[in-house]
Amino acid sequence: MTVPVPFSGNLRHVPRASAAIALAAITSAAIALGGCSMTLGSLTNAPEPKEEPAQLTSSANISSLGETIKNNPDNPQAYNMRGSVLAQAGKTEEALADFNKAISLDPNYGQAFANRGQIFRKTKRLDQAMSDYERALALDANYAPAWLGRGLVHKARGEATQALEDFNKAIALRPDDAEAYYNRGLLYQSEKQHLFAIEDFTAANGLVPQQLEPLLGRALSYLALGKAKEAASDLDEAVQDDPQNVQAWMTRGLAYERLGDKTKAAGSYGRAINLRPKDEAARSAFARVGGRPGQSYETF
């Protein structure tokens, strides 16, 4: 889905500081670009033990945080911390209750407002999300996660200019935030400003090199610019990072199809079919490059 352009002229590009998904439906005729946000632990003030994500969001860890709250029932930070972990575990309404409690205990707790805003944004309650991000920024105008969150609300509303301004601010405050670069890249991509999009996806990839989304986003912009070889290189890495991702295999198939390598194209489309057998776009693309059911094709 293309973000509507509520202004004349191009989006203003701000270079990334100190050198410091997209969703696409592949058809035989075109790439349709859409947008999604990449979540890289952007909930703020979450606990930072040296644990794997599964351990962090485990029932045992949540129970332990519950004990902390039991011993500190009037501590807003404890509720905010548990809310962050609950949100990462997908327990949205429980997380929301904890953020509500944190805010009731401390009405000036900006991080809790920003965290609750993220819950509202992800559950499509955009007006409530905007209100919470605005409150967080009123409390701390230098709080980068709130700028990013508000930018995502503007983007979801189709307010491209305001979204760009907020992403720029988030990046200026935190030039190491991959999520901000990635989402600004998606915004540029939706406005067909692919060189700027590639720059931002490259920055995001450099900060989180094993995330599929920046690679896939950059590949889509490379394809839009006719750079199939560069796209194929990114997609080779993307499908190794996430071999279960249908879109990555589909987009890789298109890249190799444009390079004239029908074997790798058929292999990529075939992998997409294996993952999603009823996908008509994958079946059509597989047939288009001469793929034959039951035959083996190399993918690398």
C-alpha positions in Angstrom: 0.0 0.0 0.0 1.4 3.4 -1.0 1.5 6.1 1.6 -0.6 9.0 0.3 1.4 12.2 -0.4 -0.2 15.1 1.4 2.3 17.7 0.0 4.0 18.7 -3.2 7.5 17.7 -4.0 9.7 15.0 -2.5 10.2 14.0 1.0 13.1 15.8 2.5 16.1 13.5 3.1 18.2 13.9 6.2 21.5 12.0 5.9 22.1 9.3 8.5 24.2 10.5 11.4 28.0 10.0 11.6 28.3 7.5 8.8 26.5 5.9 11.0 8.6 -5.4 6.1 8.3 -4.0 3.5 5.6 -6.4 2.6 5.5 -7.2 -1.2 3.1 -9.3 -3.2 5.0 -10.7 -6.2 3.0 -11.1 -9.4 4.1 -11.8 -13.0 3.8 -8.1 -13.8 5.0 -6.1 -10.8 6.1 -5.7 -7.2 3.5 -4.2 -4.9 5.2 -2.4 -2.1 3.6 -2.2 1.4 4.9 -1.3 4.8 5.3 -2.9 8.2 7.4 -2.1 11.2 10.3 -4.1 12.5 10.3 -4.7 16.2 13.7 -4.9 17.7 12.9 -4.8 21.4 11.7 -1.2 21.2 9.7 -1.5 24.4 11.5 0.8 26.7 12.9 0.2 30.2 12.6 -3.5 29.7 14.9 -5.7 31.8 18.3 -6.4 30.2 19.7 -9.6 31.7 21.9 -11.7 29.6 19.2 -14.0 28.6 17.8 -15.4 25.3 14.4 -13.9 24.4 12.6 -17.1 25.2 14.1 -17.0 28.7 13.2 -13.4 29.1 9.6 -14.0 28.3 9.3 -17.4 30.1 6.6 -18.1 32.6 9.2 -18.4 35.3 10.7 -14.9 34.5 7.2 -13.4 34.4 6.4 -15.1 37.8 9.6 -13.7 39.2 8.6 -10.2 38.1 5.3 -10.8 39.8 7.1 -11.5 43.0 9.0 -8.3 42.7 5.7 -6.4 42.3 4.2 -8.3 45.3 7.1 -7.1 47.4 7.0 -3.6 45.9 3.3 -2.9 45.1 3.7 0.8 44.8 6.7 0.8 42.5 5.7 2.0 39.0 9.0 0.8 37.5 8.3 -2.8 38.5 4.9 -2.7 36.7 6.5 -1.1 33.6 9.2 -3.8 33.6 6.7 -6.6 33.8 4.5 -5.0 31.2 7.5 -4.8 28.8 8.2 -8.5 29.2 4.5 -9.4 29.0 4.2 -7.4 25.7 7.2 -9.2 24.3 5.6 -12.5 25.2 2.4 -11.5 23.3 0.3 -11.0 26.4 -1.0 -7.7 25.2 -3.9 -7.0 27.5 -1.9 -8.1 30.6 0.9 -5.8 29.5 -1.6 -3.0 29.0 -2.9 -3.5 32.6 0.6 -3.2 34.0 1.3 0.0 32.0 -2.0 1.4 33.2 -1.0 0.7 36.8 2.5 2.2 36.4 0.9 5.4 35.0 -1.7 5.5 37.8 1.2 5.3 40.3 3.3 7.9 38.5 1.3 10.2 36.1 4.7 11.6 34.9 6.2 8.3 33.9 7.1 9.0 30.3 8.5 5.6 29.5 5.3 3.9 30.6 3.2 6.2 28.4 5.5 5.3 25.4 5.2 1.6 26.1 1.4 1.8 26.5 1.4 3.8 23.2 3.1 0.9 21.5 0.4 -1.5 22.7 -2.3 0.8 21.4 -0.5 1.3 18.1 -0.1 -2.4 17.6 -3.7 -3.1 18.4 -4.8 -0.3 15.9 -6.0 2.1 18.5 -4.2 4.9 16.8 -5.9 7.9 18.6 -5.0 6.5 22.0 -1.5 5.7 20.8 -1.0 9.2 19.5 -2.2 10.6 22.8 0.2 8.5 24.8 3.2 9.4 22.6 2.3 13.0 22.8 2.2 12.8 26.6 5.6 11.0 26.6 7.2 13.7 24.5 5.6 16.4 26.6 7.4 14.9 29.6 10.7 14.3 27.7 11.2 15.9 24.3 14.5 14.0 23.9 12.9 10.5 24.3 13.7 8.8 21.0 11.3 5.8 21.3 8.4 8.2 21.6 9.4 10.0 18.4 9.7 6.7 16.6 6.3 5.5 17.9 4.6 8.7 17.0 6.2 8.5 13.5 4.7 5.0 13.1 1.3 6.3 14.0 1.6 9.1 11.5 2.8 6.6 8.9 -0.2 4.3 9.7 -2.5 7.3 9.1 -0.9 8.1 5.8 0.7 11.3 7.1 4.0 11.0 5.3 5.5 14.4 6.0 4.8 14.2 9.8 6.1 10.6 9.9 9.4 11.6 8.2 9.9 14.5 10.6 9.4 12.1 13.6 11.7 9.4 12.2 14.4 12.1 11.5 14.1 13.2 15.1 14.3 9.7 16.5 17.5 9.0 14.4 19.1 12.3 15.4 18.6 11.4 19.1 19.5 7.7 18.7 21.7 7.1 15.6 22.1 3.5 16.6 18.4 2.7 16.4 18.0 0.2 13.5 14.2 0.2 13.8 14.1 4.0 13.1 16.3 3.6 10.0 14.2 0.7 8.8 10.9 2.4 9.1 12.2 5.6 7.5 13.5 3.4 4.7 10.0 2.0 4.2 8.6 5.5 4.0 11.1 6.5 1.4 10.4 3.3 -0.5 6.7 3.9 -0.5 7.4 7.3 -2.1 9.7 5.7 -4.7 12.7 7.4 -3.3 14.7 4.2 -3.5 18.2 5.5 -3.2 17.4 7.1 0.2 15.5 3.9 1.1 18.6 1.8 0.3 20.8 4.0 2.4 18.5 3.6 5.4 18.1 -0.2 4.9 21.9 -0.4 4.7 22.2 1.4 8.0 19.6 -0.9 9.7 21.3 -3.9 8.3 24.7 -2.7 9.7 23.2 -2.3 13.1 21.3 -5.6 13.2 23.0 -7.8 10.5 20.9 -10.9 11.0 17.5 -9.4 10.6 15.6 -10.3 7.4 13.5 -7.2 7.1 16.2 -4.7 6.1 17.7 -7.1 3.6 14.3 -7.7 2.0 13.5 -4.0 2.0 16.8 -3.2 0.3 16.3 -5.9 -2.2 12.9 -4.6 -3.2 14.4 -1.1 -3.8 17.2 -2.6 -5.8 14.7 -4.4 -8.0 12.7 -1.2 -8.4 15.9 0.4 -9.7 16.6 -2.5 -12.1 19.6 -3.8 -10.0 18.6 -7.5 -9.9 22.2 -8.7 -9.2 22.4 -6.6 -6.0 18.9 -7.7 -5.0 19.8 -11.4 -5.5 22.8 -11.0 -3.2 20.7 -9.5 -0.5 18.0 -12.2 -0.9 20.6 -15.0 -0.8 21.4 -13.8 2.7 17.8 -13.2 3.6 16.6 -16.7 2.9 19.5 -18.1 4.9 18.5 -15.8 7.8 14.9 -16.9 7.6 14.4 -20.0 5.4 10.7 -20.2 6.3 9.9 -16.8 4.9 7.7 -17.1 1.8 8.1 -13.6 0.6 11.9 -13.8 0.7 11.8 -16.9 -1.5 9.3 -15.3 -3.9 11.3 -12.1 -4.2 14.5 -14.1 -4.7 12.8 -16.0 -7.4 11.9 -12.7 -9.2 15.5 -11.4 -8.8 17.0 -14.6 -10.4 14.2 -14.6 -13.1 15.3 -11.1 -14.1 18.9 -12.2 -14.2 17.9 -15.0 -16.6 18.8 -17.8 -14.1 15.6 -19.8 -14.4 17.0 -22.8 -12.4 17.5 -20.7 -9.3 14.3 -18.8 -10.0 12.4 -22.1 -10.2 14.2 -23.4 -7.1 13.2 -20.3 -5.1 9.6 -20.3 -6.3 9.5 -24.0 -5.5 10.6 -23.4 -1.9 7.8 -20.8 -1.6 5.3 -23.4 -2.8 6.6 -26.0 -0.3 6.1 -23.5 2.4 2.7 -22.3 1.2 1.2 -25.0 -1.2 -1.9 -23.1 -2.1 -0.1 -19.8 -3.0 -1.3 -19.1 -6.6 1.3 -16.4 -7.2 4.1 -18.9 -6.4 2.6 -21.6 -8.6 2.1 -19.1 -11.5 5.7 -17.8 -11.1 7.1 -21.4 -10.9 5.3 -22.3 -14.1 6.4 -19.1 -15.8 10.1 -20.0 -15.5 9.5 -23.5 -16.7 9.3 -25.3 -13.4 8.0 -28.8 -13.4 6.4 -30.4 -10.3 8.4 -33.3 -8.9 11.7 -32.1 -10.4 14.5 -30.9 -8.1 16.0 -27.5 -8.5 19.1 -26.0 -7.0 18.6 -22.9 -4.9 22.3 -22.0 -4.4 
